[in-house]
């Protein structure tokens, strides 16, 4: 768009907002819209802008160059929504690029009519896909009770009842005991280990086996403490021995 074309566009704008176009304004608009042609789509962009009410009911609409650019692009993009390239047999890569650009320009500008129908896939799924999808989907619950359970069921530990504290579906685990404010016990930040195992389908460990495992861990911790203490005593003894040897050497 050159200054004279920008001046014509500003005159078109003045019909909506009563602005007073000037030569300086035409030069400025031409610089801002130097890659936008003065065509019917540019005029249509002005009309669309002034048919949209302002956000502030008491405000006044005042179109700027970036409004023209944005709205003109939307007008042309809408024509290309269902664009389909029409190839020719045996075309080269260069011919394909030239024809594609020409067809896009023709449809976007309105010189050629855009497709009126949107391409759609036809036919059902293949046999393998249909077999894979079989059984998927929402089923009708057998009873009202089952419907309530399904409504709170979710993935993860909260999707099963807790074997340790008895927390129901969808409710967090709680600590043993309770008080006046929380008679059921305080809410745990993490679910019980038994609930985590139940959520992934692991079998529950018998109480005797859990006690034996806990005793084994405690014994291993006790042995580690004993070894650490023994190593510390050995180091201390070596330090005292080295100090005594140093004193003896100085006296000699």
C-alpha positions as CSV (number, residue, x, y, z in Angstrom):
1,X,0.0,0.0,0.0
2,X,1.5,3.4,-1.0
3,X,0.6,6.8,0.4
4,X,-2.1,7.5,-2.1
5,X,-3.8,4.2,-1.5
6,X,-3.5,4.7,2.3
7,X,-5.1,8.1,1.8
8,X,-8.1,6.4,0.1
9,X,-8.3,3.9,2.9
10,X,-8.3,6.7,5.5
11,X,-11.1,8.4,3.6
12,X,-13.0,5.1,3.9
13,X,-12.3,5.0,7.7
14,X,-13.5,8.6,8.0
15,X,-16.9,7.6,6.8
16,X,-17.2,5.6,10.1
17,X,-15.3,7.7,12.7
18,X,-15.3,11.2,11.1
19,X,-11.6,11.5,11.4
20,X,-9.7,14.2,9.4
21,X,-7.2,12.4,7.2
22,X,-3.9,14.2,6.4
23,X,-1.0,13.7,4.2
24,X,1.2,12.8,7.2
25,X,-1.4,10.2,8.3
26,X,-1.4,8.7,4.8
27,X,2.4,8.4,4.8
28,X,2.4,6.8,8.3
29,X,-0.4,4.3,7.3
30,X,1.4,3.4,4.1
31,X,4.6,2.6,6.1
32,X,2.6,0.4,8.6
33,X,0.8,-1.4,5.8
34,X,3.5,-1.5,3.2
35,X,3.0,-5.2,2.5
36,X,-0.9,-5.0,2.6
37,X,-2.6,-4.2,-0.7
38,X,-5.4,-1.7,-0.9
39,X,-8.2,-4.0,-2.0
40,X,-11.8,-4.9,-1.1
41,X,-10.6,-7.1,1.8
42,X,-8.8,-4.1,3.4
43,X,-12.1,-2.1,3.1
44,X,-14.0,-5.0,4.5
45,X,-11.7,-5.2,7.5
46,X,-12.6,-1.6,8.3
47,X,-16.3,-2.4,8.0
48,X,-15.9,-5.4,10.3
49,X,-14.1,-3.4,12.9
50,X,-16.8,-0.8,13.1
51,X,-19.6,-3.4,13.2
52,X,-18.1,-4.8,16.5
53,X,-19.3,-2.9,19.6
54,X,-16.5,-1.5,21.9
55,X,-15.8,-3.2,25.2
56,X,-16.7,0.1,26.9
57,X,-20.2,1.1,25.9
58,X,-19.3,4.7,26.3
59,X,-16.0,4.4,24.4
60,X,-15.4,5.3,20.8
61,X,-14.0,3.0,18.2
62,X,-10.8,4.2,16.4
63,X,-9.3,1.9,13.9
64,X,-5.5,1.6,13.6
65,X,-3.3,-0.1,10.9
66,X,-2.8,-3.2,12.9
67,X,-6.6,-3.7,13.1
68,X,-6.7,-3.6,9.3
69,X,-3.9,-6.1,9.0
70,X,-5.4,-8.6,11.5
71,X,-9.0,-8.5,10.3
72,X,-7.9,-8.7,6.6
73,X,-5.9,-11.8,7.4
74,X,-8.9,-13.4,9.2
75,X,-11.2,-12.7,6.2
76,X,-8.8,-14.4,3.8
77,X,-8.1,-17.3,6.2
78,X,-11.8,-18.0,6.5
79,X,-12.0,-18.6,2.8
80,X,-9.2,-21.2,3.0
81,X,-10.8,-23.2,5.8
82,X,-11.8,-26.1,3.5
83,X,-9.2,-25.5,0.8
84,X,-8.3,-28.5,-1.2
85,X,-5.5,-28.5,-3.8
86,X,-6.4,-29.6,-7.3
87,X,-3.4,-31.4,-8.8
88,X,-2.6,-32.2,-12.4
89,X,-1.2,-35.5,-13.5
90,X,2.6,-35.7,-13.9
91,X,3.3,-32.2,-12.4
92,X,6.8,-31.5,-11.3
93,X,7.8,-30.1,-7.8
94,X,8.1,-26.6,-9.2
95,X,4.8,-26.8,-11.0
96,X,3.2,-28.1,-7.8
97,X,4.5,-25.2,-5.7
98,X,3.5,-22.6,-8.4
99,X,0.0,-24.1,-8.7
100,X,-0.5,-24.4,-5.0
101,X,0.4,-20.8,-4.4
102,X,-1.8,-19.7,-7.2
103,X,-4.8,-21.7,-6.0
104,X,-4.3,-20.4,-2.4
105,X,-4.1,-16.8,-3.6
106,X,-7.2,-17.2,-5.8
107,X,-9.3,-18.7,-3.0
108,X,-8.1,-16.4,-0.3
109,X,-8.8,-13.3,-2.5
110,X,-12.2,-14.5,-3.4
111,X,-11.5,-14.8,-7.1
112,X,-12.2,-18.6,-6.9
113,X,-15.0,-20.1,-4.8
114,X,-13.9,-22.0,-1.8
115,X,-15.0,-25.6,-1.3
116,X,-18.5,-25.8,0.2
117,X,-18.2,-29.3,1.7
118,X,-15.6,-30.5,4.3
119,X,-13.8,-33.7,3.5
120,X,-14.8,-36.5,5.9
121,X,-13.7,-40.0,6.5
122,X,-16.2,-42.6,5.4
123,X,-16.7,-46.2,6.4
124,X,-16.4,-47.9,9.8
125,X,-13.3,-49.0,11.6
126,X,-11.3,-52.0,10.4
127,X,-11.9,-55.4,11.9
128,X,-8.8,-55.2,14.1
129,X,-9.7,-51.7,15.4
130,X,-13.3,-52.8,16.1
131,X,-12.0,-55.8,18.1
132,X,-9.6,-53.6,20.1
133,X,-12.4,-51.2,21.0
134,X,-14.8,-53.9,22.0
135,X,-15.7,-53.6,25.7
136,X,-14.6,-50.0,26.0
137,X,-17.0,-47.3,27.0
138,X,-19.3,-46.4,29.8
139,X,-21.6,-49.2,31.1
140,X,-24.8,-48.9,33.0
141,X,-24.4,-49.7,36.7
142,X,-26.3,-52.8,38.0
143,X,-27.6,-50.9,41.1
144,X,-27.8,-47.6,42.8
145,X,-25.1,-48.7,45.2
146,X,-22.8,-49.6,42.3
147,X,-23.5,-46.2,40.8
148,X,-22.3,-44.5,44.0
149,X,-19.2,-46.6,44.0
150,X,-18.4,-45.7,40.4
151,X,-18.9,-42.0,41.1
152,X,-16.0,-42.0,43.7
153,X,-13.8,-44.6,42.0
154,X,-10.6,-43.1,40.7
155,X,-7.1,-44.2,39.8
156,X,-4.5,-44.6,42.4
157,X,-4.6,-45.5,46.2
158,X,-7.9,-43.6,46.8
159,X,-9.6,-45.9,44.3
160,X,-9.6,-48.8,46.8
161,X,-10.5,-49.1,50.5
162,X,-7.6,-49.0,52.9
163,X,-7.0,-52.4,54.6
164,X,-5.1,-50.6,57.4
165,X,-7.5,-47.9,58.6
166,X,-10.7,-48.8,56.7
167,X,-10.8,-45.5,54.7
168,X,-13.6,-45.8,52.1
169,X,-13.2,-45.1,48.4
170,X,-12.2,-41.5,47.6
171,X,-11.3,-40.7,51.2
172,X,-7.7,-40.3,52.6
173,X,-6.2,-42.5,55.2
174,X,-6.2,-41.5,58.8
175,X,-3.9,-42.0,61.8
176,X,-5.0,-44.3,64.7
177,X,-7.1,-42.9,67.5
178,X,-8.8,-39.5,67.5
179,X,-9.9,-36.6,69.6
180,X,-12.8,-34.3,70.2
181,X,-12.1,-32.3,66.9
182,X,-11.2,-35.3,64.8
183,X,-12.8,-38.4,66.3
184,X,-11.8,-40.6,63.3
185,X,-8.1,-39.6,63.6
186,X,-6.0,-37.1,61.7
187,X,-5.7,-37.2,58.0
188,X,-2.5,-38.8,56.7
189,X,-0.6,-37.0,53.9
190,X,0.3,-40.3,52.4
191,X,-1.8,-43.5,52.1
192,X,-0.9,-46.5,54.2
193,X,1.5,-49.0,52.5
194,X,-1.2,-51.6,52.6
195,X,-3.5,-49.3,50.5
196,X,-0.7,-48.6,48.0
197,X,-0.2,-52.3,47.5
198,X,-3.9,-52.9,47.1
199,X,-4.1,-50.2,44.5
200,X,-1.6,-52.0,42.3
201,X,-3.0,-55.5,43.0
202,X,-0.2,-56.7,45.2
203,X,-1.3,-59.4,47.8
204,X,-1.5,-58.3,51.4
205,X,1.4,-59.4,53.5
206,X,0.4,-61.5,56.6
207,X,0.8,-59.8,60.0
208,X,3.4,-62.4,61.1
209,X,5.5,-61.8,58.0
210,X,5.2,-58.0,58.5
211,X,6.4,-58.3,62.1
212,X,9.3,-60.5,61.1
213,X,10.3,-58.0,58.4
214,X,10.1,-55.2,60.9
215,X,12.2,-57.1,63.4
216,X,14.8,-57.8,60.7
217,X,15.0,-54.2,59.8
218,X,15.5,-53.2,63.4
219,X,18.2,-55.7,63.9
220,X,20.0,-54.5,60.8
221,X,19.8,-51.0,62.1
222,X,21.2,-52.0,65.5
223,X,24.1,-53.9,63.9
224,X,24.9,-50.8,61.8
225,X,25.0,-48.6,64.9
226,X,27.3,-51.1,66.6
227,X,29.7,-51.2,63.7
228,X,29.7,-47.4,63.5
229,X,30.5,-47.2,67.2
230,X,33.3,-49.8,66.9
231,X,34.9,-48.0,64.0
232,X,34.8,-44.7,66.0
233,X,36.5,-46.4,69.0
234,X,39.2,-47.8,66.8
235,X,39.9,-44.4,65.3
236,X,40.0,-42.8,68.7
237,X,42.4,-45.4,70.0
238,X,44.7,-44.9,67.0
239,X,44.7,-41.1,67.6
240,X,45.6,-41.6,71.3
241,X,48.4,-44.1,70.4
242,X,49.8,-41.7,67.8
243,X,49.8,-38.9,70.4
244,X,51.6,-41.0,73.0
245,X,54.2,-42.0,70.5
246,X,54.8,-38.4,69.6
247,X,55.3,-37.4,73.3
248,X,57.7,-40.3,73.9
249,X,59.8,-39.3,70.9
250,X,60.1,-35.7,72.1
251,X,61.2,-36.9,75.6
252,X,63.8,-39.1,74.1
